[in-house]
Amino acid sequence: MELKSSAFQKGEMIPKTYTCDDINISPALEWSSVPEGTKTFTIICDDPDAPSGNFVHWVYYDIPANITGLYEGIKPDQKPEAGGIQGKNDFRKTGYGGPCPPGGTHRYFFKLYAVDKVLGLEPGANKQQVMDAMKGHILFESELMGKYSR
C-alpha cells in the first residue's frame, strides 16, 4: 500500500497552504494496493520533532474501504462528507491542524492504516484511543513524510 500526495513528495517541504502560516487546509492524499480484507482506513498525522514530544495534527478513522483518497481541504466536521470520522488533534480541535512549528524544521508523518474492522469510536477520539482500538486489526500501514520550516 502506497500513500502519496499531489501537494508534496515524500521527504520534501510541505507547501505553506497546508500550514498555520496560511489557510491551514489538509493536503490531498491518495493510496493504492489496498490489502484484501480492509474494512476501513485510519489516517494519523503527527510531528515527532515537537518540543513537548510527539504532537498529533490529525486523527481520521473509519474511512470506508472503497475510498482510495481524500481531496484537499477536508472540513473539520466530526463526520465529513468524504466519509469516516475525525478525532481530536493536539490543538484540541476536530480535524486537520497543519504544521505550525515554533522554529526550525520539523518532520510531519502522515500514516495510513488499513484496518480489518470498523473501529466504532465516537467522533472526537484521540490518537491513543484510535491506536488502542486498532490493536491487532492493522493489515498494513504506509507513511508519507513531509517537512516544514519557519
Helices and strands as residue ranges (DSSP letters): E 2-4, G 16-18, E 29-32, E 40-47, E 55-64, E 69-70, E 85-86, E 105-115, H 127-134, E 138-149
